[in-house]
Amino acid sequence: MSAQTSRYESDTLPAETVDVVVIGGGAAGLNGALMLARSRRSVVVIDNGTPRNAPAAAMHGFIVLDGTPPPEILKRGRQQVRQYGGQIVFGEVAATEPAAPTADGDLRFTVTLADGRTLTARRVLVATGLRDVLPEVPGLAEHWGRSVVHCPYCHGWEVRDKPIGLLATGPASLHHALLFRQLTDDLVYFTNGTVLDEDARARFAARNIRNVEIEVQEVVNDEGGALAGLRLVDGTFVERRVIAVATQLQARTEGLDGLKLPMEDLPDNTGRRFASAMAGTTDVPGVWVAGNATDLTAQVGASAAAGALAGSHINALLATADTDAALAAAQAENAPA
């Protein structure tokens, strides 16, 4: 699930080679770009305007900015990157590929946008985020980010004390239920074809979590269009005002195949991410990854921090590369004829 925010003013794509291209304009990408721009690096953020949290009314769990609408956070972030000389380009990445290095061995990458424009960069920071894949239950998607939620830390306080239904998607849903039970005394667990063993039944009973083991047919709305509950395949209606669901988390990979970045599957079919190591480094030289594209459970604050760490690491290695090149040039100039 993703939704497009309103289009904003785009900078012109530079014709010259830049130090770093950041693919993705969310918290990780913008904070990485901020660190690079403040280090006087030429940096361009390519953003398609579809942040994961666009449907949400507010972002929570990040001190100082708690309760701020996601579009406002991104607007401020773009302004701050630009005030240090960074550029933000609204566009869709169609391809990203290694290009021929320079004569002194410095890396190059070519990014091609969907409209045919191209950009050359020395290094790449992938911060594309992820896509939430919801169960195929009719009516579920239309309430996503409001009455259908996934994260107890992002949305839990806002749905506290309401009648919550937890729609199971796999083994991870068992612990998910315990987290939402912290927020309400009225929690119903819909197994929806998943297995509930005796230990889980006992634990749920101890916490007064009710189980429904008949498959869910559809989401039902009230006359005003608000979520009213779930209808089961036997026709039974179970009143609920909130549905919690552990989505499958899929890193956004569009336009990145040419980099051949290694990927990893999470246990129990819960998601797929870009593999990364310290500071977002990858097995592909010159390419870093930060935020939800590699850390699927990171909230806004953690994603922003990861972007900052990756940006500072990129700058540090570029500083070494610049010094190596300067030294080689000086030695060549001073070499005996």
Residue, then its C-alpha position, 0 to 999 in steps of 0.5 A: m500500500s502506498a499513496q501519493t502526496s501532493r506534487y511539490e516544486s522540483d529542482t532541475l536535474p543537474a547535467e554534471t556528475v554529483d557526489v551522491v544520488v539518494i533514491g527515495g525522499g523519506a526520512a532516511g533519504l532526506n536525513g542522509a542528504l542533509m548530512l551530505a549537503r552539510s559536508r558540502r557534498s553535491v547531492v541529489v534526492i530523487d523522490n516519487g512522492t509516495p511515502r509509506n505513511a502518506p495515509a496516516a494523519a500524524m506521525h508518532g513515536f519520534i520525540v519533538l515531532d510526535g503528532t506532526p502530519p507526515p507531509e509536513i515532516l517531509k516538507r520541512g526536510r526538503q527545505q532543510v536539505r535545500q538550504y545547504g545546497g542539496q537538490i530534490v528532484f520529483g521523479e520516478v527512477a526507471a534504472t540505476e546501473p554502474a557506469a565506467p569508472t574514471a581514469d583514476g578508478d573512482l566509481r560512477f553510477t547512472v540513474t535514468l528516470a521514467d521520463g528519460r532524463t539521466l544523472t551520473a553520481r559517484r555514490v548511491l544511497v538507496a532509501t526507497g522504503l517499503r510497501d505494505v502488502l495487506p491480506e486480500v480481504p474486501g474493504l480492508a485497504e480503504h481504511w489503511g492507515r486510519s482504522v486499519v493499522h499495523c504498528p502499536y507504537c505508531h497508532g496504538w495510543e490513538v486506538r486505545d480502549k476501542p474494540i479492536g480486531l486483530l486479523a492474523t496473517g501468520p506466526a508473528s500475529l501471535h505476539h502482535a496480539l499481545l502488543f495490542r492487548q496492552l492498549t485495549d481490554d476488548l480484543v478479538y483475534f481472527t485466526n483467518g486460516t492460521v494455526l492457534d496452538e494450545d499454548a497460544r490459546a492458554r496465553f490468550a485466555a489468560r489475557n482475555i483475548r477472544n478467538v474467532e476461528i471462522e474465516v473472514q469474508e469482508v470488512v463492513n462499514d457503517e452508514g457513514g463509511a466508517l469501519a464497523g466490523l468484520r463479516l465472517v463466511d458463515g454470515t456472522f457479523v463481529e463489531r469492531r472499530v479498529i483492525a490491526v494486521a501485520t502486513q507483509l513488508q516488501a522493500r521497494t526495488e523498482g528501478l534498482d535491478g541493475l545494481k544487483l543488490p543482494m536481498e534477504d527474506l525474513p522468517d515466516n514469510t513476513g517480508r523481503r529486504f535489501a541486505s546491508a551491514m554497518a552504516g548501510t554498506t552493501d556488497v556492491p561497492g559505492v552503494w549504501v541502503a538505509g531506512n525501511a528498505t533494509d530495516l523493515t520494522a524501523q519507525v521514522g526516527a530510526s530510519a532518519a538516524a540510519g540515513a544520517l549514519a549512511g550519509s556520514h559514512i559515504n562522506a568519510l569514504l569520499a573524503t578518502a577517495d578525494t585525498d587519494a586522487a589529489l595525492a596521485a595527481a601531485q605525485a604525477e606532477n612532481a615525478p621526474a620527466 
